[in-house]
Amino acid sequence: MKLKSIIVSGLLLGSSFLSAQSSKTTPSNTVKYTQYELPNGLHVILHEDHSTPIVAVTVLYHVGSKNEDPMRTGFAHFFEHLMFEGSDNIKRGEYMKLVQNAGGQMNANTSFDRTFYYEILPSNQLELGLWMESERMLHLKIDSIGLETQRKVVKEELKQRNENTPYGSILNEAFGHAYTVHPYRWTPGGSPEYINKAAMSEFIDFYKTFYVPNNATLSIAGDINVAQTKAMIEKYYGNIPKGTKTIPRPTAVEPLKTAEVRDTIYDNIQLPGVIMAYHAPAQGTPDYYAMNMLATILSQGKSSRMQKAIVDKQQKAVFAGAFPVPSEDPGLTLVFGIANMGVAPTDLEASMNAEFEKVKTELITEEEFQKLRNQTENDFISGNLKMSGIAENLANYSVYYKDANLINTEIDRFMKVTREDIQKAAQKYLTKENRVVLYYLPKQQ
């Protein structure tokens, strides 16, 4: 069952155009980097590593679906597509060809909080990547042809995800039921209806508001010379004007939940599903790390609690899992199970609740805790095995935490979590009052 990958792809709506393999680097104890800011507000982070002749050129724009007008949802994701339409100096359809002809790969994705673009190139093509991203930042082509082309593309993509993929609407339904005030109540896909209604002037205004250097982080990792790279960055980005519009930042705070929300969703599926969404603490807080480790205990690997108890022993589910949805503001931890043939959703829910009660009433064992710490450390190190991962993590830490050095030190925050912290987090957050429960049932029922 690939439900988790379906949900993750729904969260990070992405457009992958080329599939060349990126190169790995040997992990070291410390990721060294240089960071500075141009007068126009562009934040720059550079990591020099000569282990492979590869460079990752990435740009994180601090705009996601939560920055959208509620009557124009889907703009952030739409721009992810529109950014490949070309610029004043790159013809339509040429952007991908330039990267491919240079022996590289490219990708982009949109979340609640950001839109992220990258090229992975041979290091002798660094200047090409810098020029191409500067072109999109300054000279993006926004015309009727590009708008109509991408309207069709986005509409079809959302249809495939939400309607034609089993359980594909989980994110939409979970967040739509969990939030009433905060803009996380709609997901990055947004509404094709609003994209169709929007005038060209609205797209231009969105571009001039968010796609400006003072709302962007240029993060580069790989086989570079820092001094030479700085000179190239000044050449291509130094003259880009600083944005003059106010960048909307949502201030709404979701009220504390006091009652469970339940609903039934009928979908094109064969097996019923039980989806639970628990409101989770803000990232960077001690409870955030405890909840992340709790999710690992419940569902990461074949020896995880939900897998052993619900899937293997009781055989009530073909798949059961839990994972936190990463988000800048307080978000959700999703827990889900897909019922085995003939198992009622109520029975599956009861088994899931039983596992939650165990972590709330009993400390995890020392052996389980040590394994958890090892898994957590391994996951942290794995995130920095690729140049693209290093560049992305540096940008994320800088934008969300205002501390790029967490790429080296955040693991310490995880390691401070105790068995008692995990139990307290379970007691605090895994409550009925704090959750949404959705039964996914086959349409024929």
C-alpha positions in Angstrom: 0.0 0.0 0.0 1.5 3.4 -1.0 -0.9 5.6 0.8 1.8 7.6 2.6 3.5 8.4 -0.8 0.1 9.4 -2.2 -0.5 11.8 0.7 3.1 13.2 0.6 2.7 13.9 -3.2 -0.6 15.6 -2.5 1.1 17.8 0.1 4.1 18.7 -2.1 2.4 19.3 -5.4 5.4 18.9 -7.7 6.4 19.0 -11.4 9.2 16.7 -12.2 10.5 17.2 -15.7 13.8 15.3 -16.0 15.0 12.2 -14.2 18.8 12.2 -14.3 20.3 10.9 -11.0 21.8 13.5 -8.6 25.1 12.7 -7.0 25.6 11.8 -3.3 28.2 13.2 -1.1 29.9 11.6 1.9 28.3 12.8 5.1 30.5 14.8 7.5 30.0 16.0 11.0 29.4 19.6 10.0 27.8 21.2 6.9 29.8 24.4 6.4 28.2 27.3 4.7 28.4 31.0 3.9 25.3 33.2 4.0 24.7 36.9 3.3 22.0 39.2 1.9 22.0 41.4 -1.2 20.8 45.0 -0.9 17.6 44.0 -2.7 16.8 41.5 0.1 17.7 38.3 -1.6 19.1 35.9 1.0 22.0 33.7 -0.2 23.4 30.5 1.3 26.4 28.8 -0.2 27.8 25.4 0.7 31.1 24.4 -1.0 31.8 20.7 -1.4 34.2 19.3 -4.0 33.4 15.6 -3.5 31.5 15.3 -6.8 31.4 17.7 -9.8 27.7 18.5 -9.1 26.0 21.7 -8.0 22.4 22.2 -6.8 20.9 25.6 -7.6 17.8 26.2 -5.6 15.4 29.1 -4.9 12.8 29.0 -2.1 10.0 31.6 -2.4 8.3 32.1 0.9 4.8 31.7 -0.6 2.5 28.8 -0.4 -1.2 28.1 -0.3 -1.6 29.8 3.1 -0.7 33.2 1.5 -3.5 33.0 -1.0 -6.8 34.9 -1.1 -9.5 32.5 0.0 -11.3 33.3 -3.2 -8.2 32.6 -5.3 -6.8 29.4 -3.9 -4.4 27.5 -6.0 -2.3 30.5 -7.2 0.9 29.3 -5.5 0.7 25.9 -7.2 -0.3 27.4 -10.5 2.8 29.6 -10.4 4.9 26.5 -9.9 3.8 25.5 -13.4 3.8 29.0 -14.9 7.5 29.4 -14.0 8.4 27.0 -16.7 6.7 28.9 -19.4 9.8 30.9 -20.2 10.9 34.5 -19.9 11.8 37.5 -21.9 15.1 35.8 -22.9 14.1 32.1 -22.7 11.6 31.0 -25.3 8.5 29.0 -24.4 9.4 25.3 -24.0 13.2 26.0 -23.9 13.7 26.1 -20.1 13.6 22.3 -19.7 15.7 21.8 -22.8 18.5 24.0 -21.5 18.8 22.0 -18.4 18.6 18.7 -20.2 21.2 19.7 -22.8 23.5 20.7 -20.0 23.2 17.2 -18.5 21.1 18.2 -15.5 17.8 17.7 -13.9 15.1 20.0 -12.5 12.1 19.9 -10.3 9.7 22.1 -8.3 7.1 21.7 -5.6 4.5 23.7 -3.7 3.4 23.3 -0.1 1.3 25.3 2.4 4.3 27.6 3.1 6.7 27.8 0.2 7.3 27.2 -3.5 10.6 25.6 -4.2 12.6 25.3 -7.5 15.9 23.6 -8.2 18.3 22.5 -10.9 21.0 19.9 -10.3 23.8 20.5 -12.9 27.3 19.6 -13.6 29.3 22.2 -11.7 30.7 23.8 -14.8 27.1 24.8 -15.6 26.6 26.8 -12.4 26.3 30.1 -14.3 23.6 28.6 -16.5 21.5 27.7 -13.5 22.0 31.1 -11.9 21.0 32.9 -15.1 17.9 30.8 -15.6 16.6 31.4 -12.1 17.3 35.1 -12.3 15.4 35.2 -15.6 12.3 33.7 -13.8 12.7 36.1 -10.9 12.9 39.2 -13.1 11.4 38.4 -16.5 8.8 35.7 -16.2 6.6 35.4 -19.2 2.9 35.9 -18.2 0.7 35.9 -21.3 -2.6 34.4 -22.4 -1.0 31.4 -24.1 0.9 30.4 -21.0 -2.1 30.9 -18.7 -4.4 28.8 -20.8 -1.9 26.1 -21.3 -1.2 25.8 -17.5 -4.9 26.1 -16.6 -5.5 22.9 -18.5 -2.4 21.2 -17.0 -3.3 22.1 -13.5 -6.9 21.1 -13.9 -6.0 17.7 -15.2 -3.3 17.2 -12.4 -5.8 18.0 -9.7 -8.4 15.7 -11.2 -5.9 12.8 -11.3 -4.9 13.4 -7.7 -8.2 14.1 -6.1 -10.7 12.1 -8.2 -8.9 9.4 -10.0 -6.4 8.3 -7.2 -7.8 6.1 -4.4 -7.8 8.0 -1.1 -6.4 11.0 -3.1 -8.6 13.5 -1.3 -7.4 12.7 2.2 -5.4 15.9 2.6 -8.2 18.0 1.3 -10.7 16.4 3.6 -8.5 16.2 6.7 -7.4 19.8 6.6 -10.8 21.0 5.5 -12.4 19.4 8.5 -9.6 20.3 11.0 -9.3 24.0 10.3 -12.1 26.7 10.4 -10.0 29.9 10.6 -6.4 29.3 9.5 -5.7 29.2 5.8 -4.5 25.6 6.2 -8.1 24.8 5.7 -7.4 24.6 2.0 -4.5 22.6 0.6 -1.9 23.6 -2.0 -3.9 22.3 -4.9 -6.6 24.9 -4.4 -9.5 25.2 -6.7 -9.4 25.1 -10.5 -12.6 27.2 -10.5 -10.7 30.2 -9.0 -7.8 29.7 -11.4 -10.3 29.8 -14.3 -11.9 33.0 -13.0 -8.8 34.9 -12.4 -7.8 37.7 -14.8 -4.3 38.1 -16.1 -3.8 41.2 -14.0 -4.3 39.1 -10.8 -1.5 36.7 -11.9 0.8 39.6 -12.6 0.0 41.1 -9.2 0.7 37.8 -7.5 4.1 37.6 -9.3 5.1 41.1 -8.4 4.1 40.5 -4.7 5.7 37.2 -4.0 8.3 36.5 -6.7 10.7 39.2 -5.6 14.2 38.9 -4.2 13.2 40.1 -0.7 10.8 37.0 -0.5 13.4 34.5 -1.8 16.3 32.4 -0.6 18.9 31.4 -3.1 20.7 28.3 -1.7 23.5 26.6 -3.6 25.4 23.5 -2.7 28.1 21.6 -4.4 31.3 21.9 -6.3 31.7 25.7 -6.3 34.2 28.4 -5.4 32.4 30.7 -3.0 34.2 33.9 -4.1 33.5 33.2 -7.8 29.9 32.2 -7.0 29.4 35.5 -5.2 30.6 37.4 -8.2 28.1 35.5 -10.5 25.3 36.1 -8.1 26.0 39.8 -8.0 26.0 39.8 -11.8 22.7 38.1 -12.3 20.7 39.1 -9.1 22.3 42.4 -7.9 20.2 44.6 -10.3 16.9 42.9 -9.7 14.7 45.5 -8.0 13.4 44.8 -4.5 9.7 44.2 -4.3 7.6 47.2 -3.2 4.3 45.4 -2.4 3.4 44.3 1.1 3.9 40.5 1.4 0.7 39.0 3.0 1.5 36.9 6.0 -1.5 35.2 7.6 -2.0 36.0 11.3 -5.1 33.8 12.0 -4.7 31.4 14.9 -6.8 28.3 14.8 -8.9 28.0 18.0 -8.2 25.2 20.4 -10.4 22.3 19.6 -12.8 21.1 22.2 -14.8 18.4 20.4 -14.1 15.5 18.0 -15.1 16.1 14.4 -16.3 13.0 12.5 -17.5 12.5 8.9 -17.8 9.8 6.2 -16.2 10.2 2.7 -17.3 8.0 -0.2 -14.5 7.3 -2.6 -13.6 5.1 -5.6 -11.9 2.6 -3.3 -12.2 -1.1 -2.6 -11.2 -1.2 1.1 -12.5 1.1 3.8 -10.1 3.5 5.4 -9.9 5.2 8.8 -8.2 8.6 8.8 -7.4 10.5 11.9 -6.0 14.0 12.0 -4.6 15.4 15.3 -3.7 19.0 15.7 0.0 19.2 16.4 2.4 21.7 18.0 4.3 24.4 16.1 7.6 23.3 14.6 10.7 24.0 16.7 8.9 23.5 20.0 9.9 20.7 22.4 6.5 19.0 21.8 7.1 19.1 18.1 10.1 16.9 18.4 8.4 14.6 20.8 5.4 14.2 18.5 7.7 13.4 15.5 9.4 10.7 17.5 6.0 9.4 18.6 4.9 9.0 15.0 8.1 7.1 14.3 7.3 4.7 17.1 3.8 4.1 15.8 4.6 3.5 12.2 8.1 3.7 10.9 9.4 0.3 9.8 8.2 -3.3 10.0 8.8 -3.4 13.7 6.7 -0.3 14.5 3.8 -0.7 16.9 0.9 -0.2 14.4 2.5 -2.5 11.9 3.2 -5.3 14.4 -0.2 -5.1 16.2 -2.8 -4.0 13.7 -1.3 -5.3 10.4 0.7 -8.4 11.4 -0.9 -9.8 14.6 -4.6 -8.7 14.4 -4.6 -8.5 10.6 -7.2 -5.8 10.7 -5.4 -3.6 8.2 -3.4 -4.0 5.1 -1.6 -0.8 5.9 -1.4 1.5 9.0 0.8 4.5 9.5 1.3 7.9 11.2 3.3 10.9 10.2 3.5 14.6 10.9 2.6 16.9 8.1 5.5 19.5 8.0 4.2 23.1 8.2 5.4 26.5 9.3 2.4 27.1 11.6 0.9 24.5 14.0 -0.3 21.7 11.7 -1.5 18.1 11.8 -0.3 14.6 12.5 -2.1 12.2 10.3 -2.8 8.6 11.3 -4.4 6.2 8.9 -5.3 2.6 8.4 -6.7 0.7 5.4 -9.0 -2.0 6.6 -8.4 -5.7 5.6 -11.1 -7.4 3.6 -14.2 -7.9 5.8 -13.0 -5.7 8.6 -15.4 -2.9 9.7 -14.0 0.6 10.1 -15.2 0.6 13.7 -13.1 -2.4 14.5 -10.0 -0.9 12.8 -10.6 2.4 14.7 -10.8 0.5 18.0 -7.4 -1.1 17.3 -5.9 2.2 16.4 -7.2 3.8 19.6 -5.8 0.9 21.6 -2.3 1.6 20.4 -2.7 5.3 21.3 -3.8 4.3 24.8 -0.7 2.2 25.3 1.7 5.0 24.5 -0.3 7.3 26.8 -0.4 4.9 29.8 2.9 3.1 29.5 6.5 4.3 28.9 8.1 2.9 25.9 10.9 0.4 26.7 14.5 1.4 26.9 15.3 -0.9 24.0 12.5 0.7 21.9 13.7 4.2 22.9 17.3 3.5 21.8 16.1 2.1 18.5 14.0 5.2 18.1 17.0 7.5 18.7 19.0 5.5 16.2 16.3 5.8 13.6 15.9 9.5 14.2 19.7 10.1 13.9 19.8 8.0 10.7 16.9 10.0 9.2 18.6 13.3 10.0 21.9 12.3 8.4 20.1 10.9 5.4 18.6 14.3 4.7 22.0 15.7 4.0 23.3 12.9 1.7 22.6 14.8 -1.5 23.6 18.3 -2.6 20.0 19.1 -3.3 19.0 18.0 0.2 21.7 20.2 1.8 20.7 23.2 -0.3 17.0 22.7 0.5 17.6 22.1 4.2 19.7 25.2 4.5 16.9 27.2 2.9 14.2 25.7 5.0 16.0 26.2 8.3 16.9 29.8 7.3 13.3 30.7 6.3 11.2 28.8 8.9 13.6 28.9 11.9 15.8 31.9 11.1 18.7 29.6 11.8 20.5 27.8 8.9 22.9 26.2 11.4 20.1 23.9 12.5 21.2 21.7 9.6 24.0 20.8 12.0 22.3 21.1 15.4 18.6 20.2 15.2 19.5 16.6 15.9 20.4 17.7 19.4 16.8 18.8 20.0 15.6 15.4 19.0 18.2 13.7 21.3 16.9 15.8 24.3 13.5 14.2 24.0 13.0 11.6 26.8 10.6 8.7 27.1 8.6 10.7 29.5 8.3 13.6 27.0 6.9 11.2 24.4 4.4 9.9 26.8 3.3 13.4 27.8 3.0 14.4 24.1 0.7 11.4 23.5 -1.4 12.3 26.5 -1.6 15.9 25.4 -2.3 15.6 21.7 -3.7 12.1 21.0 -7.1 13.0 22.5 -10.5 12.7 21.0 -11.2 16.4 21.5 -8.1 17.3 19.4 -8.9 15.2 16.3 -10.8 14.7 13.1 -11.9 11.1 12.3 -12.9 10.3 8.7 -14.2 7.0 7.5 -13.4 6.4 3.8 -16.0 4.0 2.3 -16.4 2.6 -1.2 -19.0 4.5 -3.2 -21.1 1.5 -3.7 -21.8 1.5 0.1 
